[in-house]
Amino acid sequence: MVKGVVASLEVTAMLQDGRRVDIKASIRPPHPEADRWISSVLIKPLQEKPIEVRGVDSFHALWLACSLVLKLLAQLKESGARLENPDGTEFPLDAYLSGLDGKP
């Protein structure tokens, strides 16, 4: 894990046109700012600069940051991309999303 990163994820998106996109998502620890907490999310190569996610507390900011990464991956999958782990096996997106809608 990269120093200063609380969570990271590497996924390869195999697009319908045959292109391969290696995605590296990293989330920095939340920090307080005024009456909010901020966590920075960087998703390379899809972003040049980190996105700042704001929550009511550190847990909320981290939860929103993780949710942002998962929503992006879900959108890629819905558009027809195959998501893979670095070893070429299928990325278990459904396992990551399991329970978010109240279902196990």
TIRO-2110 file (N, C-alpha, C; in Angstrom, 1 decimal):
// TIRO-2110
0.8, -1.2, 0.0, N, 1, A
0.0, 0.0, 0.0, CA, 1, A
0.9, 1.2, 0.0, C, 1, A
0.5, 2.3, -0.7, N, 2, A
1.2, 3.5, -0.8, CA, 2, A
1.1, 4.3, 0.5, C, 2, A
2.2, 4.9, 0.9, N, 3, A
2.2, 5.7, 2.1, CA, 3, A
1.1, 6.8, 2.1, C, 3, A
0.4, 7.0, 3.1, N, 4, A
-0.6, 8.0, 3.2, CA, 4, A
-1.9, 7.6, 2.5, C, 4, A
-2.0, 6.3, 2.2, N, 5, A
-3.3, 5.8, 1.5, CA, 5, A
-3.9, 4.8, 2.5, C, 5, A
-5.2, 5.0, 2.8, N, 6, A
-5.9, 4.1, 3.7, CA, 6, A
-6.5, 2.9, 3.0, C, 6, A
-6.8, 3.0, 1.7, N, 7, A
-7.3, 1.9, 0.9, CA, 7, A
-6.9, 2.1, -0.5, C, 7, A
-6.7, 1.0, -1.2, N, 8, A
-6.4, 1.0, -2.6, CA, 8, A
-6.9, -0.2, -3.3, C, 8, A
-7.1, -0.1, -4.6, N, 9, A
-7.7, -1.2, -5.4, CA, 9, A
-7.2, -1.1, -6.8, C, 9, A
-6.8, -2.3, -7.3, N, 10, A
-6.3, -2.4, -8.7, CA, 10, A
-7.3, -3.3, -9.5, C, 10, A
-7.8, -2.8, -10.6, N, 11, A
-8.7, -3.6, -11.4, CA, 11, A
-8.4, -3.3, -12.9, C, 11, A
-8.5, -4.3, -13.7, N, 12, A
-8.3, -4.1, -15.2, CA, 12, A
-9.7, -4.1, -15.8, C, 12, A
-10.0, -3.1, -16.6, N, 13, A
-11.3, -3.1, -17.4, CA, 13, A
-10.9, -3.5, -18.8, C, 13, A
-11.6, -4.6, -19.3, N, 14, A
-11.4, -5.0, -20.6, CA, 14, A
-12.7, -4.4, -21.4, C, 14, A
-12.4, -3.4, -22.2, N, 15, A
-13.6, -2.7, -22.8, CA, 15, A
-14.1, -3.5, -24.0, C, 15, A
-15.3, -3.2, -24.4, N, 16, A
-15.9, -3.9, -25.6, CA, 16, A
-15.1, -3.7, -26.9, C, 16, A
-14.4, -2.6, -27.0, N, 17, A
-13.6, -2.4, -28.2, CA, 17, A
-12.2, -3.1, -28.2, C, 17, A
-12.0, -3.9, -27.1, N, 18, A
-10.7, -4.6, -27.0, CA, 18, A
-9.7, -3.9, -26.2, C, 18, A
-9.9, -2.6, -25.9, N, 19, A
-8.9, -1.9, -25.1, CA, 19, A
-8.8, -2.4, -23.7, C, 19, A
-7.7, -2.3, -23.1, N, 20, A
-7.4, -2.7, -21.7, CA, 20, A
-7.0, -1.5, -20.9, C, 20, A
-7.7, -1.2, -19.8, N, 21, A
-7.5, -0.1, -19.0, CA, 21, A
-7.2, -0.6, -17.6, C, 21, A
-5.9, -0.3, -17.1, N, 22, A
-5.5, -0.7, -15.8, CA, 22, A
-5.9, 0.4, -14.8, C, 22, A
-6.8, 0.2, -14.0, N, 23, A
-7.4, 1.2, -13.0, CA, 23, A
-6.7, 1.0, -11.7, C, 23, A
-6.2, 2.1, -11.1, N, 24, A
-5.7, 2.1, -9.8, CA, 24, A
-6.4, 3.2, -9.0, C, 24, A
-7.2, 2.7, -8.0, N, 25, A
-7.9, 3.6, -7.1, CA, 25, A
-7.2, 3.7, -5.8, C, 25, A
-7.0, 4.9, -5.3, N, 26, A
-6.4, 5.1, -4.0, CA, 26, A
-7.2, 6.1, -3.2, C, 26, A
-7.4, 5.8, -1.9, N, 27, A
-8.1, 6.7, -1.0, CA, 27, A
-7.2, 7.2, 0.1, C, 27, A
-7.2, 8.4, 0.4, N, 28, A
-6.4, 9.0, 1.5, CA, 28, A
-7.2, 9.1, 2.7, C, 28, A
-6.6, 9.0, 3.9, N, 29, A
-7.4, 9.0, 5.1, CA, 29, A
-8.2, 10.3, 5.2, C, 29, A
-9.3, 10.3, 5.8, N, 30, A
-10.2, 11.5, 6.0, CA, 30, A
-9.5, 12.4, 7.0, C, 30, A
-9.7, 13.7, 6.8, N, 31, A
-9.2, 14.8, 7.7, CA, 31, A
-10.2, 15.8, 7.9, C, 31, A
-10.3, 16.4, 9.0, N, 32, A
-11.3, 17.4, 9.3, CA, 32, A
-11.0, 18.8, 8.6, C, 32, A
-12.1, 19.4, 8.2, N, 33, A
-12.0, 20.8, 7.6, CA, 33, A
-13.3, 21.5, 7.9, C, 33, A
-13.2, 22.5, 8.7, N, 34, A
-14.4, 23.3, 9.1, CA, 34, A
-15.3, 22.3, 9.8, C, 34, A
-16.6, 22.2, 9.3, N, 35, A
-17.5, 21.3, 10.0, CA, 35, A
-17.7, 20.0, 9.2, C, 35, A
-16.8, 19.7, 8.3, N, 36, A
-16.8, 18.5, 7.5, CA, 36, A
-15.5, 17.7, 7.6, C, 36, A
-15.6, 16.5, 7.1, N, 37, A
-14.4, 15.6, 7.0, CA, 37, A
-14.2, 15.4, 5.5, C, 37, A
-13.0, 15.4, 5.0, N, 38, A
-12.7, 15.2, 3.6, CA, 38, A
-11.8, 14.0, 3.4, C, 38, A
-12.1, 13.2, 2.4, N, 39, A
-11.2, 12.1, 2.0, CA, 39, A
-11.0, 12.3, 0.5, C, 39, A
-9.7, 12.2, 0.0, N, 40, A
-9.4, 12.3, -1.4, CA, 40, A
-9.4, 11.0, -2.1, C, 40, A
-9.9, 10.9, -3.3, N, 41, A
-10.0, 9.7, -4.1, CA, 41, A
-9.3, 10.0, -5.4, C, 41, A
-8.4, 9.1, -5.8, N, 42, A
-7.7, 9.3, -7.1, CA, 42, A
-7.9, 8.0, -7.8, C, 42, A
-8.4, 8.0, -9.0, N, 43, A
-8.7, 6.9, -9.8, CA, 43, A
-7.9, 7.1, -11.2, C, 43, A
-6.8, 6.5, -11.2, N, 44, A
-5.9, 6.6, -12.4, CA, 44, A
-6.2, 5.5, -13.4, C, 44, A
-6.2, 5.7, -14.6, N, 45, A
-5.9, 6.9, -15.4, CA, 45, A
-7.1, 7.7, -15.7, C, 45, A
-8.2, 7.5, -15.0, N, 46, A
-9.5, 8.2, -15.4, CA, 46, A
-9.5, 9.6, -14.9, C, 46, A
-8.6, 9.9, -13.9, N, 47, A
-8.6, 11.3, -13.3, CA, 47, A
-7.2, 11.8, -13.3, C, 47, A
-7.0, 13.1, -13.5, N, 48, A
-5.7, 13.7, -13.4, CA, 48, A
-5.5, 14.2, -11.9, C, 48, A
-6.6, 14.6, -11.3, N, 49, A
-6.5, 15.2, -9.9, CA, 49, A
-7.5, 14.4, -9.0, C, 49, A
-7.2, 14.3, -7.7, N, 50, A
-8.0, 13.6, -6.8, CA, 50, A
-9.4, 14.4, -6.6, C, 50, A
-10.4, 13.6, -6.4, N, 51, A
-11.7, 14.1, -6.1, CA, 51, A
-11.8, 14.2, -4.5, C, 51, A
-12.3, 15.3, -4.0, N, 52, A
-12.5, 15.4, -2.6, CA, 52, A
-13.9, 15.1, -2.2, C, 52, A
-14.1, 14.1, -1.4, N, 53, A
-15.4, 13.6, -0.9, CA, 53, A
-15.6, 14.1, 0.5, C, 53, A
-16.7, 14.7, 0.7, N, 54, A
-17.0, 15.3, 2.0, CA, 54, A
-18.1, 14.6, 2.8, C, 54, A
-17.8, 14.3, 4.0, N, 55, A
-18.7, 13.6, 4.9, CA, 55, A
-18.9, 14.4, 6.2, C, 55, A
-19.9, 13.9, 7.0, N, 56, A
-20.2, 14.6, 8.2, CA, 56, A
-19.2, 14.2, 9.3, C, 56, A
-18.6, 13.0, 9.1, N, 57, A
-17.5, 12.6, 10.0, CA, 57, A
-16.5, 11.7, 9.2, C, 57, A
-15.5, 11.2, 9.9, N, 58, A
-14.4, 10.5, 9.2, CA, 58, A
-15.0, 9.2, 8.6, C, 58, A
-15.9, 8.5, 9.3, N, 59, A
-16.4, 7.3, 8.8, CA, 59, A
-17.2, 7.6, 7.5, C, 59, A
-18.1, 8.6, 7.6, N, 60, A
-18.9, 8.9, 6.4, CA, 60, A
-18.1, 9.3, 5.2, C, 60, A
-17.0, 10.1, 5.4, N, 61, A
-16.1, 10.5, 4.3, CA, 61, A
-15.5, 9.3, 3.7, C, 61, A
-15.0, 8.4, 4.5, N, 62, A
-14.4, 7.2, 4.0, CA, 62, A
-15.4, 6.3, 3.2, C, 62, A
-16.6, 6.1, 3.8, N, 63, A
-17.7, 5.4, 3.2, CA, 63, A
-18.0, 5.9, 1.8, C, 63, A
-18.1, 7.2, 1.7, N, 64, A
-18.5, 7.9, 0.4, CA, 64, A
-17.3, 7.7, -0.6, C, 64, A
-16.1, 7.8, -0.1, N, 65, A
-15.0, 7.6, -1.0, CA, 65, A
-15.0, 6.2, -1.6, C, 65, A
-15.2, 5.2, -0.8, N, 66, A
-15.2, 3.8, -1.3, CA, 66, A
-16.4, 3.6, -2.2, C, 66, A
-17.6, 4.2, -1.9, N, 67, A
-18.8, 4.1, -2.7, CA, 67, A
-18.5, 4.7, -4.1, C, 67, A
-17.8, 5.8, -4.1, N, 68, A
-17.5, 6.4, -5.4, CA, 68, A
-16.7, 5.5, -6.3, C, 68, A
-15.7, 4.8, -5.8, N, 69, A
-14.9, 3.9, -6.6, CA, 69, A
-15.8, 2.7, -7.1, C, 69, A
-16.6, 2.2, -6.2, N, 70, A
-17.5, 1.0, -6.6, CA, 70, A
-18.5, 1.4, -7.6, C, 70, A
-19.1, 2.6, -7.5, N, 71, A
-20.1, 3.1, -8.5, CA, 71, A
-19.4, 3.3, -9.9, C, 71, A
-18.2, 3.8, -9.9, N, 72, A
-17.5, 3.9, -11.2, CA, 72, A
-17.3, 2.5, -11.8, C, 72, A
-16.8, 1.5, -11.0, N, 73, A
-16.6, 0.2, -11.5, CA, 73, A
-17.9, -0.4, -12.0, C, 73, A
-19.0, -0.2, -11.3, N, 74, A
-20.3, -0.7, -11.7, CA, 74, A
-20.8, -0.1, -13.0, C, 74, A
-20.5, 1.2, -13.2, N, 75, A
-20.8, 1.9, -14.5, CA, 75, A
-20.0, 1.3, -15.6, C, 75, A
-18.8, 1.0, -15.4, N, 76, A
-17.9, 0.3, -16.4, CA, 76, A
-18.5, -1.0, -16.8, C, 76, A
-18.9, -1.8, -15.8, N, 77, A
-19.4, -3.1, -16.0, CA, 77, A
-20.7, -3.1, -16.8, C, 77, A
-21.6, -2.1, -16.4, N, 78, A
-22.9, -1.9, -17.0, CA, 78, A
-22.7, -1.5, -18.5, C, 78, A
-21.6, -0.8, -18.8, N, 79, A
-21.4, -0.4, -20.2, CA, 79, A
-20.8, -1.5, -21.0, C, 79, A
-20.6, -2.7, -20.4, N, 80, A
-20.1, -3.9, -21.2, CA, 80, A
-18.6, -4.3, -20.9, C, 80, A
-18.0, -3.6, -20.0, N, 81, A
-16.6, -3.9, -19.7, CA, 81, A
-16.5, -5.1, -18.8, C, 81, A
-15.5, -5.9, -19.0, N, 82, A
-15.2, -7.1, -18.1, CA, 82, A
-14.2, -6.6, -17.1, C, 82, A
-14.5, -6.7, -15.8, N, 83, A
-13.6, -6.3, -14.8, CA, 83, A
-12.7, -7.5, -14.3, C, 83, A
-11.4, -7.3, -14.3, N, 84, A
-10.5, -8.4, -13.9, CA, 84, A
-9.6, -7.9, -12.8, C, 84, A
-9.2, -8.9, -11.9, N, 85, A
-8.2, -8.7, -10.9, CA, 85, A
-6.8, -8.7, -11.7, C, 85, A
-5.8, -8.2, -11.0, N, 86, A
-4.5, -8.2, -11.7, CA, 86, A
-4.0, -9.6, -12.2, C, 86, A
-4.5, -10.7, -11.6, N, 87, A
-4.1, -12.0, -12.1, CA, 87, A
-4.9, -12.5, -13.2, C, 87, A
-5.9, -11.7, -13.7, N, 88, A
-6.7, -12.1, -14.9, CA, 88, A
-8.0, -12.7, -14.5, C, 88, A
-8.2, -13.1, -13.2, N, 89, A
-9.5, -13.6, -12.8, CA, 89, A
-10.6, -12.5, -12.8, C, 89, A
-11.8, -12.9, -12.8, N, 90, A
-12.9, -11.9, -12.8, CA, 90, A
-12.9, -11.2, -11.4, C, 90, A
-13.0, -9.9, -11.5, N, 91, A
-13.1, -9.0, -10.3, CA, 91, A
-14.5, -9.3, -9.7, C, 91, A
-14.6, -9.6, -8.4, N, 92, A
-15.9, -9.9, -7.7, CA, 92, A
-16.7, -8.7, -7.3, C, 92, A
-17.1, -7.8, -8.3, N, 93, A
-17.8, -6.6, -8.0, CA, 93, A
-19.1, -6.9, -7.2, C, 93, A
-19.8, -7.9, -7.5, N, 94, A
-21.0, -8.3, -6.8, CA, 94, A
-20.7, -8.5, -5.3, C, 94, A
-19.6, -9.1, -5.0, N, 95, A
-19.2, -9.4, -3.6, CA, 95, A
-19.0, -8.0, -2.8, C, 95, A
-18.3, -7.1, -3.5, N, 96, A
-18.1, -5.8, -2.9, CA, 96, A
-19.4, -5.0, -2.7, C, 96, A
-20.3, -5.2, -3.6, N, 97, A
-21.6, -4.5, -3.5, CA, 97, A
-22.6, -5.2, -2.6, C, 97, A
-22.4, -6.5, -2.3, N, 98, A
-23.3, -7.3, -1.5, CA, 98, A
-23.6, -6.6, -0.2, C, 98, A
-24.9, -6.5, 0.1, N, 99, A
-25.3, -6.0, 1.4, CA, 99, A
-25.6, -4.5, 1.3, C, 99, A
-25.2, -3.8, 0.3, N, 100, A
-25.5, -2.4, 0.2, CA, 100, A
-26.9, -2.0, 0.0, C, 100, A
-27.7, -3.0, -0.6, N, 101, A
-29.1, -2.7, -0.8, CA, 101, A
-30.0, -3.4, 0.2, C, 101, A
-29.3, -3.9, 1.3, N, 102, A
-30.1, -4.5, 2.4, CA, 102, A
-30.2, -6.0, 2.2, C, 102, A
-29.6, -6.5, 1.1, N, 103, A
-29.6, -8.0, 0.8, CA, 103, A
-28.2, -8.6, 1.1, C, 103, A
-28.1, -9.8, 1.6, N, 104, A
-26.8, -10.4, 1.9, CA, 104, A
-26.1, -10.8, 0.6, C, 104, A
END
